[in-house]
Amino acid sequence: MMMKVCILFLSMMFLLASAGKAQPKIWDETEQEKQERMAWWTHDRFGMFIHWGLYALPARHEWVMRYEKIPVEDYEKYFDLFEPDLYNPREWAKMAKAAGMKYAVITTKHHEGFCLFKTDYTDYQALNAPLCRKDLIREWVEAFRAEGLKVGFYYSLLDWHHPDFEIDRIHPQAPKDPKDYKKLNKGKDMDRYREYVKNQVTELLTNYGKIDLMWLDYSYPKGEYGKGRQDWDSENLMKLVRKLQPGIIVNDRADLLDVPGGWDFSTPEQYKVAKWPERDGKKIPWETCQTFSGSWGYYRDEATWKDNRQLLGLLIESVSKGGNLLLNVGPTARGTFDQRAQERLAGLGKWMAVNSPSIYGCTEAPAGFDAPDNTLLTYNPETNRLYVHLLDYPLGRLLLKGYAGKVKYAQFLHDRSELRFGKANASVTHKDELDEKDILLVLPDVRPDVEIPVIELILN
């Protein structure tokens, strides 16, 4: 009997201790407070990603050190020869703004470990590169702010140059035989590396004024010889980020998806989502990061570049599913955007100059509005306007099923010219398509001179 009482007592004590144990969280914030903090980002929808580093010299992909298994000592030649003599971030900022982008994120340090910013914790930085001698990030921040763009910092959690960063399966020097990991990592100290990361993040979020967005990249905890939250000390790192910049927005790659406040938005990379992403049955903020081609860094010989129509489709489709697009440019080793990137940005800008109301402040269409074939819908809840993006221009008429009684006025967005509409009837459509809930828009025979024409519907 006494044994049963003791067991019951211990069980109750355990349950009480478990109940009193707080769920790990990074910061306290209501859902409304989070929406207010992220309001500018949710509204702006379109940003520029910039991947720039020593990998611009080999110009064979930003992971060239990993793909070609280049030892640190051999990679040093790129540090010695890094000479961005044509670097003019004011030109970059003007091109981003003209393309319709509202914010930008730059790689302050990528996996190779080279820092574009002034840091007290390594000599492996642009300020010490013999042919550079500049804090490239300071000039960049000032230039983009001057154009009214929000600024964000990418910082790699990986560092293939740092002597204390343990070799893992992603590392350029990853061994073929798993038994060799222990030997290769002898003397390395991840505690020192974690402190290094915190020190550099502190510099970035202290020395450059207000930073709007932080991109930490990335975690790979599954399987053997990966790295996740324990390796980065992610919870304390994120607490530091929040403390230094309380209003900042942070991505989801520090392996903290189950920790409240450990991330703000999801980051599907290089693919289109099938629908608005959810977590635990709830729609979440998201942003797809995409490249013009197959590489993030400058890749001279890469030829699979997307054309303007594909890029516009990425932007529109992202917004149609409640998300953002972060579109990447990889500058050359001289500090310029190559001609292909400039042409794409100009094409985007031409379309955005007249069609941006269908992007800024827009989101997924409300229930009851289905997209006709070969179209994408976006919706502005503030103005109560629905935008129909014509991916394939119809012949004369566009059937809008279920729209009867919902539309007050219709017009092309690029010139705000009126489009007549009425209920579907037998004289203008097939009988099997007839429904009194449908309306028909009458379109001009000649397709507007716009890459993707947009119809603006002012709703009742």
Helices and strands as residue ranges (DSSP letters): H 2-20, H 31-37, H 39-44, E 46-50, G 54-56, H 64-67, H 72-81, H 89-98, E 103-109, H 136-146, E 150-156, G 178-180, H 181-184, H 190-204, E 213-217, H 229-232, H 234-244, E 249-250, E 278-279, E 282-283, E 287-291, H 308-320, E 324-329, H 339-355, G 356-358, E 375-380, E 385-390, E 397-400, E 407-412, E 421-423, G 431-433, E 439-442, E 454-459
